[in-house]
Amino acid sequence: MLTMPIVNGNGDRVETLLEQARNVCEALRVAKSTMCEAMPHGRNFQCNPSGDYQKARDEMYSMMEQIDAMTQTFYQMADTLCDERNRRNRR
């Protein structure tokens, strides 16, 4: 989990932080989509030793899971920032 900033008068506005979190989520979405296009295919491993194709797929899936975890972290950050913005607007 990412350590969340406490929004304050000397730091970035909550809207700026929220936009940054959303931009990271979008960049990660694009990265994952691009990785799906680059998923290992058996035809590229036909001359490799047995098991290399499955190993390459497993490695790619592992990296995609890490992207999913990062995306979830930034979605949680965005949710927290939205809650903070709403709390401030109620004052």
C-alpha positions, 0 to 999 in steps of 0.5 A: 500500500502506498503511503497517502499524503495528508492534503494541506495548504502548503502542498498540492491541491486535492484535485491535482493529486486526484488527476495524477492518480487517475493519470497513473491508472490510465498509463497502467491500463495502457501498459497492461493492454500493450503487454497483452499484445506482446504475450508470448506465443508458442510459435516463437518458442518452437526452437526453445527447450521444453517448458520455456513457452510456459515459463515465459507466459507465467512470467508475463502473467506475474508482471501483469498481476503486479500492474493490477496491484499498482492499479488497485493502489492508485484507485484506492488513492483516488477514492481516498482523495475523493473522500477528502475532497467531499469532506472538505466541501461539506465544511 
